[in-house]
Amino acid sequence: MTKTIGLICGSLRKDSYNRIVAQAFTEMDSSLQFRWIEIRELPLFNDDLDTDDGGPEPVRVYRSAIRQVDGVLIVSPEYNSGIPGVLKNALDWASTPPKTAALLRKPVGVVGATPGGKGTAFSQQQIRQTLDAIQAHVLPFQKVLISQVREKIDADRGVLTDEKTRTYLQRYLQHFVHWIDHIPVLD
Ligand SMILES: Cc1cc2nc3c(=O)[nH]c(=O)nc-3n(C[C@H](O)[C@H](O)[C@H](O)COP(=O)(O)O)c2cc1C
């Protein structure tokens, strides 16, 4: 059956390099469907808003989008050696209610790109820590740390042009999709 992969970008910036990287995934395997899961409209997390009817409309739309996909790829920058606030906010909204949280046992891959040299390593560490707390399944054996991203894209066209990075991402995507079918089911 055709798998659907959700894409969450941890940057709200119009010309986000991470969004360009995420977009590249959508061109790498025609047997997959991709769906953007947007986080821009989510309110700041507030437990008072997290009502039994599913909460505010953007939260309901967001949670439902996660539930409908077979796996989620998070492609995110790093801010001040950590997870972008907008992404943490989105992950918190996908963490409740605990027993039926949208990200509970959802297969997730974590990818990041930066114009700097460390490839978002600190941010990815924090993203994984949060996903661990939510009990999402995080692809354990492969990391994608894209450094010097400006040299790897054509910013005017919004395209990831670096062939080595494209090949690496394609293999990562293959592993991610294969792994989804091999995650042990726990009750
Ligand atoms: C407030 C702020 C803090 C940043 N901190 C880091 C950082 O700790 N590590 C890093 O690699 N890049 C850092 N950057 C640079 C971002 O990687 C860069 O702005 C990148 O383009 C953001 O991703 P985007 O293009 O997907 O929006 C920071 C940028 C801003 C605005």
The ligand as a MOL file (V3000), in Angstrom:
LIG
                    3D

  0  0  0     0  0            999 V3000
M  V30 BEGIN CTAB
M  V30 COUNTS 31 33 0 0 0
M  V30 BEGIN ATOM
M  V30 1 C 18.0900 33.5590 16.7740 0
M  V30 2 C 18.9500 32.6650 15.9230 0
M  V30 3 C 19.7590 31.7290 16.5250 0
M  V30 4 C 20.5240 30.8590 15.7370 0
M  V30 5 N 21.2680 29.8990 16.3330 0
M  V30 6 C 21.9120 28.9720 15.5770 0
M  V30 7 C 22.5640 27.8660 16.1830 0
M  V30 8 O 22.6280 27.7240 17.3890 0
M  V30 9 N 23.1450 26.9460 15.3730 0
M  V30 10 C 23.1080 27.0550 14.0060 0
M  V30 11 O 23.6300 26.1740 13.3190 0
M  V30 12 N 22.4960 28.0950 13.3990 0
M  V30 13 C 21.9000 29.0580 14.1520 0
M  V30 14 N 21.2340 30.1030 13.5670 0
M  V30 15 C 21.3140 30.2480 12.1120 0
M  V30 16 C 20.2350 29.4190 11.4340 0
M  V30 17 O 20.7530 28.1360 11.2130 0
M  V30 18 C 19.8610 30.0800 10.1120 0
M  V30 19 O 19.2050 31.3050 10.3580 0
M  V30 20 C 19.0220 29.1820 9.2400 0
M  V30 21 O 18.9330 29.7740 7.9700 0
M  V30 22 C 17.6400 28.9440 9.8280 0
M  V30 23 O 16.9910 27.9190 9.1270 0
M  V30 24 P 15.9690 28.1970 7.9320 0
M  V30 25 O 16.7910 28.7120 6.7600 0
M  V30 26 O 15.3580 26.8630 7.6320 0
M  V30 27 O 14.9840 29.2190 8.3930 0
M  V30 28 C 20.4900 30.9780 14.3290 0
M  V30 29 C 19.6680 31.9550 13.7460 0
M  V30 30 C 18.9070 32.7820 14.5160 0
M  V30 31 C 18.0000 33.8030 13.8600 0
M  V30 END ATOM
M  V30 BEGIN BOND
M  V30 1 1 1 2
M  V30 2 1 2 3
M  V30 3 2 2 30
M  V30 4 2 3 4
M  V30 5 1 4 5
M  V30 6 1 4 28
M  V30 7 2 5 6
M  V30 8 1 6 7
M  V30 9 1 6 13
M  V30 10 2 7 8
M  V30 11 1 7 9
M  V30 12 1 9 10
M  V30 13 2 10 11
M  V30 14 1 10 12
M  V30 15 2 12 13
M  V30 16 1 13 14
M  V30 17 1 14 15
M  V30 18 1 14 28
M  V30 19 1 15 16
M  V30 20 1 16 17
M  V30 21 1 16 18
M  V30 22 1 18 19
M  V30 23 1 18 20
M  V30 24 1 20 21
M  V30 25 1 20 22
M  V30 26 1 22 23
M  V30 27 1 23 24
M  V30 28 2 24 25
M  V30 29 1 24 26
M  V30 30 1 24 27
M  V30 31 2 28 29
M  V30 32 1 29 30
M  V30 33 1 30 31
M  V30 END BOND
M  V30 END CTAB
M  END
